[in-house]
Amino acid sequence: MRLAEIYENYAVTDSREKDLEEAIRCMEECVKRDGSWSLWKRLGDLYFKKGDREKMLECYSKALEDYAKSMRK
């Protein structure tokens, strides 16, 4: 997750687009390992920054679904 934050917030490569894609790749790996609602939300935030509204909505929907499940427990 820290690596995703670095790519998101700092100019690591020569392209902002490459940095965001790398941040997304790192966050997707985090989601595969943990899958908590907060990570889905962060992934949605990254897709928002990238301008991919479809993927952003998918991630936010998954975050909301997982959050609702956690509140029922």
Stockholm file with secondary structure:
# STOCKHOLM 1.0

chainA/1-73         MRLAEIYENYAVTDSREKDLEEAIRCMEECVKRDGSWSLWKRLGDLYFKKGDREKMLECYSKALEDYAKSMRK
#=GR chainA/1-73 SS CHHHHHHHHSCCSSCHHHHHHHHHHHHHHHHHHTCCHHHHHHHHHHHHHHTCHHHHHHHHHHHHHHHHHHHHC
#=GC SS_cons        CHHHHHHHHSCCSSCHHHHHHHHHHHHHHHHHHTCCHHHHHHHHHHHHHHTCHHHHHHHHHHHHHHHHHHHHC
//
